[in-house]
Amino acid sequence: MGVMIVGIIMFGTGFVLFYSIELGQTDPILRIAKNAGTFIGLSGMGVTIAGILLYLINRNETPLEESFGH
């Protein structure tokens, strides 16, 4: 569950960094921040998907009770 929360936070941070900076910036610091936003956002999506998969793999399934007519 924690991995999913971290992934969502990473995605949100990357989303804000990417869309808060306009295209065509000549300032190298802003260009680096926009590129970092792209990387953080995509990484956040991957971490969120990994968290969902870990949750689905590790959840406890109820054992099947077989009834043979006894």
C-alpha positions, -999 to +999 in steps of 0.1 A: +000+000+000+029+023+008+044+018-026+012+028-043+010+060-022+047+069-030+040+063-068+010+085-068+029+113-050+058+109-075+033+111-104+017+142-090+050+159-085+061+151-120+028+163-134+032+197-116+068+201-127+061+192-163+030+214-168+040+244-146+069+252-169+062+265-204+076+249-235+106+266-252+123+278-220+159+290-226+169+290-189+188+257-184+175+254-148+139+254-160+146+230-188+162+206-163+132+209-140+108+202-168+129+171-179+130+160-143+093+163-141+089+140-171+113+114-155+096+116-120+061+114-135+069+083-156+088+067-127+058+074-105+035+056-129+058+026-129+060+026-091+022+028-088+017-001-112+044-021-092+025-014-060-008-025-074+008-057-087+025-064-054-008-059-036-026-083-060+001-109-057+004-108-019-033-107-009-046-138+009-070-158-010-097-178+008-091-216+005-116-235-015-138-258+005-146-288-015-178-306-009-182-341-021-217-346-009-210-358+027 
